[in-house]
């Protein structure tokens, strides 16, 4: 599922000079609405593409934690601005209020990601990585299934 999201973004990644790496342990299976989770991941990849610098790597990762599944999208961009994180998942919030809507962003992307996580009984979180960049994660309880 994550590889498909990376593949769909391939031409935009190449045009921006950004690589995408998918980190998923072989044999990881999940019982999720694949179309909705892919929609959330695609949205996060779009966000990462807006902010990641050329020559960097966007990482799509999924890790089974017992019966729970954690999916992360990480980039090497500037991260979230100070004061934005408490409001990141609110509708119509954008990290830069001065940015024009003409960039394609209406401030609904992270709210949609949160709604998709909640529909799976989970939650979405956002933080800045220790070395910079944004990290958005979906925690989906009980989603891991045997192969």
C-alpha positions in Angstrom: 0.0 0.0 0.0 2.8 2.4 0.9 4.8 1.4 -2.1 1.8 2.2 -4.3 1.6 5.7 -2.8 5.3 6.2 -3.5 4.9 5.0 -7.0 2.0 7.3 -7.7 4.1 10.2 -6.6 7.1 9.1 -8.6 7.0 11.7 -11.4 6.4 14.6 -9.0 9.2 13.2 -6.7 11.6 13.0 -9.7 10.7 16.5 -10.9 11.4 17.9 -7.5 14.7 15.9 -7.2 13.4 14.1 -4.1 13.6 10.4 -3.3 11.1 8.3 -1.5 11.9 5.3 0.7 9.4 2.8 1.9 10.3 1.1 5.2 8.0 -1.8 6.0 9.0 -5.1 7.5 8.2 -8.1 5.1 5.1 -9.9 6.2 3.4 -6.9 7.7 -0.4 -7.1 7.0 -3.2 -4.9 8.2 -6.9 -5.0 8.2 -7.7 -1.4 7.1 -9.7 0.4 4.4 -6.8 0.4 2.0 -8.3 3.2 -0.2 -8.8 5.5 2.8 -5.4 4.8 4.3 -3.8 5.4 0.9 -5.7 8.6 0.6 -4.3 9.7 3.9 -0.7 8.7 3.0 -1.1 10.3 -0.5 -2.1 13.5 1.2 0.9 13.4 3.5 3.2 12.7 0.6 1.7 15.8 -1.2 2.4 17.9 1.9 6.0 16.5 2.2 6.6 17.3 -1.4 5.7 20.9 -0.8 8.3 21.4 1.9 11.1 18.8 1.4 14.2 20.3 -0.2 15.6 18.9 -3.4 18.1 16.0 -2.8 16.3 14.9 0.3 14.3 11.7 1.1 10.7 11.3 2.1 10.2 8.2 4.2 7.0 6.2 4.3 7.1 3.7 7.1 4.8 1.1 8.7 5.6 -0.8 11.9 3.5 -3.4 13.7 3.4 -2.8 17.4 1.6 -6.0 18.7 -1.9 -5.8 17.1 -1.5 -2.0 16.4 -0.1 -0.5 13.2 1.9 2.8 13.1 2.3 4.5 9.8 4.6 7.5 9.5 5.5 10.0 6.7 8.7 11.9 7.4 10.3 14.6 5.4 13.5 16.7 5.7 11.8 20.1 5.2 11.6 22.9 7.8 9.1 21.1 10.0 6.0 22.7 11.5 6.2 26.3 12.6 6.2 27.2 16.3 2.7 27.3 17.6 1.1 25.3 14.8 1.2 21.8 16.2 -1.6 22.1 18.7 -3.9 23.2 15.8 -2.4 21.0 13.0 -5.5 18.8 12.5 -8.1 21.6 12.6 -9.9 22.2 9.4 -8.7 25.2 7.3 -5.5 25.4 9.3 -2.3 25.9 7.3 1.2 26.2 8.7 1.8 29.5 7.0 -1.3 31.8 7.1 0.3 34.1 4.5 0.5 31.4 1.9 -2.0 31.8 -0.9 -4.7 29.2 -1.5 -3.4 29.1 -5.1 -0.8 26.6 -4.0 -3.6 24.1 -3.9 -3.9 23.9 -0.1 -7.2 24.7 1.6 -6.0 23.6 5.0 -8.1 20.4 4.9 -5.4 17.8 4.4 -4.4 17.1 7.9 -8.0 17.2 9.1 -8.8 14.6 6.5 -5.9 12.4 7.7 -7.1 12.7 11.3 -10.7 11.8 10.2 -9.4 8.7 8.4 -7.4 7.6 11.4 -10.4 8.2 13.7 -12.6 6.1 11.3 -10.1 3.2 12.0 -10.4 3.8 15.8 -7.0 5.5 15.8 -5.4 8.9 15.9 -3.1 11.0 13.8 -0.2 12.9 15.4 2.2 15.5 14.1 5.6 16.5 15.4 9.0 17.8 14.3 11.8 15.3 13.9 14.8 15.7 16.2 17.0 16.7 13.3 14.3 18.8 11.6 11.5 17.9 9.2 7.9 17.0 9.8 6.7 13.7 11.0 3.0 12.8 10.7 1.9 9.4 12.1 -1.3 7.4 12.1 -1.8 5.0 15.0 -4.3 2.3 14.1 -5.2 0.0 17.1 -6.0 -3.6 16.3 -5.2 -3.2 12.6 -2.4 -5.8 12.3 -3.6 -9.1 11.0 -1.8 -12.4 10.3 -0.8 -13.0 6.7 
